[in-house]
């Protein structure tokens, strides 16, 4: 979806509620922040603990239906 030229997406939560998301919104349990929305996917950057007191970042791609 596009709003004023900016891509948005719809995400269904575990409680089956649907919310609209935009770049910059936070998502999920691992401090995920939406970095980019394309026609096919949400690109989410997550910050995770390595269990030894340090943090690392990863990007995941969530496919849109």
C-alpha positions as MATLAB code, in Angstrom:
seq = 'XXXXXXXXXXXXXXXXXXXXXXXXXXXXXXXXXXXXXXXXXXXXXXXXXXXXXXXXXXXXXXXXX';
ca = [
       0.000    0.000    0.000;
       1.143    3.531   -0.567;
       0.184    6.649    1.367;
       1.401    9.990    0.029;
       4.121    8.141   -1.885;
       5.256    6.309    1.265;
       4.863    2.523    1.449;
       2.828    1.060    4.305;
       1.994   -2.535    5.193;
      -0.619   -4.498    7.105;
       0.535   -6.950    9.769;
      -1.656   -9.493   11.565;
      -0.750   -9.812   15.242;
      -0.954  -13.114   17.165;
      -4.316  -11.981   18.597;
      -5.559  -11.756   14.952;
      -5.748   -7.939   15.065;
      -4.480   -6.191   11.913;
      -2.365   -3.038   12.227;
      -0.938   -0.662    9.630;
       2.848   -0.222    9.800;
       5.276    2.251    8.255;
       9.054    2.527    8.064;
      10.442    3.353   11.507;
       7.723    1.494   13.438;
       8.804   -1.170   15.921;
       7.685   -4.768   15.541;
       8.166   -8.058   17.369;
       9.955   -9.274   20.479;
      13.553   -8.587   19.392;
      13.500   -4.782   19.243;
      12.708   -4.994   15.535;
      12.397   -1.749   13.613;
      10.961   -1.629   10.111;
      13.755   -0.356    7.860;
      12.069   -0.692    4.480;
       8.728   -1.711    2.994;
       8.581   -3.053   -0.547;
       5.705   -4.489   -2.551;
       6.757   -8.000   -1.476;
       8.326   -7.716    1.980;
       9.037   -5.863    5.199;
      12.750   -5.489    5.970;
      13.183   -5.460    9.753;
      16.377   -4.703   11.679;
      16.602   -6.487   15.027;
      18.945   -5.946   17.975;
      19.663   -9.170   19.863;
      21.718  -10.153   22.899;
      24.448  -12.744   22.384;
      24.002  -13.953   25.976;
      27.457  -12.682   26.979;
      26.530   -9.058   27.553;
      27.019   -7.892   23.978;
      24.473   -6.967   21.348;
      24.406   -7.617   17.625;
      22.128   -6.598   14.803;
      20.542   -8.635   12.052;
      18.092   -7.952    9.282;
      15.175  -10.208    8.468;
      12.821  -10.166    5.522;
       9.131  -10.829    6.196;
       7.229  -11.773    3.054;
       3.939   -9.989    2.402;
       0.931  -11.880    1.075;
];
